[in-house]
Amino acid sequence: MNILMLSATFPYPPTQGGTQVRTFNLLKYLSRHHQVTLAALTSPDMTDADLKALQEWVAELVVFDRPNHTASQRGFFAKIQRFSQFLRQGTPPSVLSSYSLEMQDWVDRAIQSNRYQVITCEHSVNEIYVRSEWQKRIRTVVNVHSSVYGTCQNQLQTQTSENQWRDRLNLPLLKRYEQRYCNKFSNIVVTTEDDRDQLNAFNPTAKFQVIANGVDFTEFPNRTTDPGGHSLIFIGAMDNLANIDAAKFLCLEILPELQKRYPNTTIALVGARPTLEVLRLGDRPNITVTGRVPAMADYLHRATVCVIPMRTGFGIKNKTLEAMAAGTPIVASDRGLEGLAVDGENSPLRALRANRVEDYVSAIARLFEDPLLRNQMSREARSFVETHYTWERAGQCYEQVLTELT
């Protein structure tokens, strides 16, 4: 089967963040049995080596320059103009900001050539390239990753929104947007039941499939020793708004309270593309900002506890699965543990849950003081991920979605 995959992010190397990791591992699996063409935008830190490496995993790779936004598109009046356009046309500025007319022209011609049986959008932002009438000639699939309406609503509820006034205006428009774009697709893939329920409420006749994320165990081997000590780690793409909020919450609110009991506590913020806000956290004592690293697992293995204090952001978190795979004990929020059975009545304890500062301090202190608990949680979490969250399993499910439609 010939498959056309669309991605607004360049999915290599597969350690860059949630969207890139999921896209790469699904295309890697599909390429075993199908001819996959990937059309993607460049990324600022993409190298020639990255380009060459990704070409090895697909039948054809077509890359387009990311749109360049000039200073004239910034400022107050530009924001008003973008909101007005959103109100009239129904497409969010966040989608339009990565929209490439060159890529659209190529996709249009690719569909007209009748080369492909299925077109997939890897993340909902790519829905803009798919035209409604294509359902009559080709199977169309959107791999949502997370609901933009649900994410915006959650940011407002948790007061983690960058701009409350803007997001309150955007919320009903995002609901209208998700209702509209979902109708263009033969099948909608989501990562959690929460996202399925959210989108299904908007589109009760749509066909949904829940496919969780996975872990590459060669990239995230299990740790062999417990380092002990009082070292914390938070991982993820450090230009992601939800991750920026989590990093600030950890460093500015949780750490000071924890250091009242453990003054030598350190934090490593490990992930690509740290923003200025994140880099400034590294100016504080006992906080290190690494940027992109060759092997995330090496840093996880050196940490006593991985803290995932997400206050917003929907979907299963790759960072949580990766820390579990690496055997690093986890303290995380409800958002950080979304979709995962880690502490219920019928499951062994695989992570500690916290949502308030005092809960984090208590849970982290519990792990600092109890090496037996750390080792127990490490074993249970690794076994859990090995059993339920492999990219092999996710790839099989995704392939079934695509082939069932043909």
N, C-alpha and C positions, 0 to 999 in steps of 0.2 A: 504494500500500500504506500502511496506517495502522500506524505504529510507536510503541510506548510505550517511552521510555528512562527509566531510573531512575538517579539520581546523588545520593550522599550529600554531594557537594561542589557548590558553585555554580560552574559552569564559565565564569565571565566576570569580569574580562577574561581572554583566553586567554594570559596571560603569568604566571599565578599558580603554576604548577608542573606536574609530569608528568600527574597525573590530570585536572586541569582542561583542560590543553592538548589532550590526546588526546580527551576527551569533546567539547569544543567543535568541534574540527575534523572529527570524524566526523559529528556531527549537522549541521554546516554542509554537508557534502557530501550527506548523505542527504536534506536538506531540498530539494535541487534537484528531486528526482523523486518524493518521498514526503511524506505528511503525518506530521510528527514531533511527538509530544507529549512534553515533558520534564517529569518530576516530580523536583524537587530540594530539598535543604535549603538554608537560608540559610547565609551565612558571616559571621563577625564584622565583616569590613570591606566587606561588600556595600553598594553605594550605590543610590539610586533610578536614577541614570544607568546603572549596570550592569544593573539589572533591565530598564529600557526597551530597552537595546541588545540584550540577549539575546532579548527578545521578537520582535525583527525576524528572527531566524533560525529560529524554530520556528512551527508551526501553533498550538500551545497551550503555555503555560508555567504550571505549577502549582508554587508554592513553599510550603514548610512550615518552621515555626520549628525551629531546631536544638534538640534536647533540652537542658535546663538541669540540670546536676548540682550539687546542693547540698552543703554541707559535711558533711552526714550520710552522704554516699556516699563520703567520703574517710577515710583512716586505716587502721590495721592490720586492724581487725576487718572493715572494709568490703572490704579486699583478700581476706581469707579467705573472705568470703561470695561474692565474685565468682568466686574460683577454684572453690569448691564448686559454684556454679551451672554453671560451665563443665564441670566433671567430670560432673555429672548430665545436663545438657541438651545439651552438645556444641557450644555456640556461644561463641566467644571474647568476653571483655569488650570488646575493641576494636571488635567488630561491634555489640554491644548498646549501647555508649556513644553511637552515632549513630542508634540505631533510634527511629523516630517512629511511635507508635501511630496518630496522625492520618494520616500518610502511608500506613500499612498499610491503614487503613480505606478511604482513597481508592483505592488500588491494587486492593483486593478488589472494590470496586464497579465500577471501570473494566473489570476482566476479566469480570465478570458481565454487563456491557453488550454484550459481543461486538463492540466497536468496533474492536479491534486484531487484526492478523494475527500480529504479532511483539512480544515484550517483551524488552528488552535490559537487562542490569545492567552499568553502566559502572563497573567495579571490583568485585572479588569481595565487598566489604563489603556490596553491595546485594543479594546473594543471599538475604538474610533475608526480603525482601519477596515472594519467589517460592515458591509452594506446589507440592509435588511433583505433585499431581494435575492441575495446569494443563497439563502436557505433552499431555494428551488433547484439549485444546480450543484451545491456542495454542502457537506455536513459541516456545521459550525459549532465550535466548542469554546467556552470561556472558562479558564482556570482562575477563579476569582482571587484567591489568596486571602482576601478579607473584605468585608463590606465597608465601603467608604461612608455610608450613612451611619452604620453601627459604630464605626470608629469616631466620627464627629460627635455623635450623641454621647458616647462614653467620655470623650474629652470634656464636653460641657458638664456632664454630671460629676466628674471628678475634679473639675476646675483645673485641668491641665492644658486647656486650649491656649494657643498662642494669642488668639484674639477672640474673646467671647462674643463681642458684638458682631463681628464678621461671621462667626460660625453659627450663631443663632439665625442670621439671615440665610445662611447657606443650607441649613439643615433640611427644610422642606424641599429645597431645590435638589439636594442630593437624593432625597427619597424619590422624587419624580425621575431623576436621572437613572437610578438603579432599576426602577420599574420599566423604563423605556429600553435601556440597553439589553436587559435580560431577555426581552422578547425577540431579539435578533438571533438567538442561539438555539441549536437543537438540544444541547446539553450544557448544564452548568455544574462545574466542579468546585467544591469548597473544601476547606481543611478541617472544619469542626461542625458539629451538630448545631451549635449556636448560630453560626453563619448561615447554615442551611435554613434554620427556622426563621431567621431575620429576613432572608431573601424570599423564602417561600411565602411569607406573609404578604409580600408585594406581588408575587407571581405564583399564585396557587396552582396554575396549570403547567408550570415549567417542570422539566425533568432534571432532578438534582442527583449528584453523587458525592458522598463525603470520602475524600482521599487524604489521609493524614500525611504529614511530612515524614522523612526518614533520616537516617544517619549513615554516613560513609565510615565504616569501622576501621578502614585502613588509615583514614585521616584522624580518627578519634579512638585510638586504642585505650584499653582499660589501664588505669594506673597500677603500678606494682608496689608502691609504698605510700604510706600516709605521712605527709610532711609535718603534720602537727603545726604548732605555732598559732599565730593570730593574723593570717593573711587572707584577704578577701579578693575576689575577682568578679568583674562584670564584663560580659563579652557582647559583641554585636557591632553592626555598622554604626559608627559614631556620627553620622550625618542624618540619621533617622530621628524624627521628632520624638517618637515614643522612647527611643533609647537615650536621647539627650535628656529628656525629663527624668528618666530612671537614674541616669548617672548623677544628675544634680541632686535628686532626692537622696541617693545613697551617700554622696560625699558631704552634702551640706546639712542634712537633717539626721540621718541615721548614724554616720560616723562620729560626730561630736558626742552623742549620747553613749555610744559604745566605748569610746576612748576614756570615758569617766571610770570604766571598769577595767579596760584593757588599753592603757596608754600607747602601747607599741603596735596597735592594730594598723595594718597597711591595706591599701586598695590599689589594685591594678585595673585600669580601664583599657581593655584590649579589643581593638577593632579598627577597621579601615576608615579613612576620611574623617578624622575628628574635626569638628567645627571649632571656631574660636571659643565658644562657650565651654566646650569640653577641654580644650587645651588649657584654658585658664584654671580649670580644676587641678591640673597638674602642677600649678604654681604653689599649691598648698602642701604643707608637710605631710609626708606619708602617703601621698597620692601620686601614682605614676600613670601617664598617658602614653601608650606605646605606638599608636597608629597601626598600620597593617603589619602583621608578623608572618614569618614563614610557616609556622606550625602552631595553631591555636591550642592544640592538645598539650604542648609543652608547658604553656602558662597555666592551663587548668590543672595539670598534675602537680604544679608547685604551690597551688592555693589550698588553704585549709577548708574554705567554704566558698562556693559560688553563690552570689546574691543576685536575684533577678527581681528587682523591685518595680516591675512594670505597673504603671497606673492607668495606662491606656494601650490600645493596640489589640486587635482581635486576631484570632487564629492560633493554631499550635505554634509555639515558639521553637525555632531551630536551636536557639541558644540553650533552651532547657534540655532538649533531647541530646545535644552535643555534650553538655556538662554531665548528664546522666551516663552517656556512653563512656566518657573519660573517667567515670568513677568519682567525681568530685561531689561531695555532699552539697545539697541545694537548700537554700531558703528563698522562697519566692512568693509573690502575690497571687491572688486569684487569677489575674490576667496572665501572669507568667506561667501558671499551671493549667491554663484553659485546655479542656479536652483530655486531660491526663488523669488516670486513676492512681493517685499517689498516696492517699491518706484516708480512704474510706473504710467502712466497717469490714468490707470483704476483700481488702487489699493490704499487703504489707506496707509498712512505712517506707516510702521511697523519697520523700522530700518533706521539709517543714514549711508550713504555710504561715504567711504574715502579711498584714495590710497596713497596720499602724506602726509608727516608729517604735513604740514600746514592744510591740510584737516581734519586730525584727531584732531588737536588742536581746530580748529573751531567747529567741530561737537560735541566734548566732552564738550567744553565750553558752547555751546548752550543748552545741556542737563543739565549741572550743574546749569545753570541760570533759567531754565524754568520747574518748577514742573508740570505744566499743560501738557506740551509736553511729559514729562516722563510718566505721567499717561495715556495719550492718546496712546502712542506707546506701553505701557505695555498691555493695553486692546486689541488693534488691533493685536498685535503679538500673544498673548495667544489664541484669537479666531481663528486666521489663522491656527495655529498648530493643535488646536482641530479639525478643520474641514478637514484639508488636510494631516496631517502628524502623523497618528497613526500607531502603530505596528499592530493593527488589520487589517487595510487596507493593509499595506505592506504584511502581512502574507497571506491574501486572494489572493492577486495578485500572490505571489510566489507559493502558492498551485495550482492556476490555471495553471501556467507555467508547473509545474511538472505533473499534472493530464492530461493536454491536450496532453502531449507527449505519454501517455500510451494508 
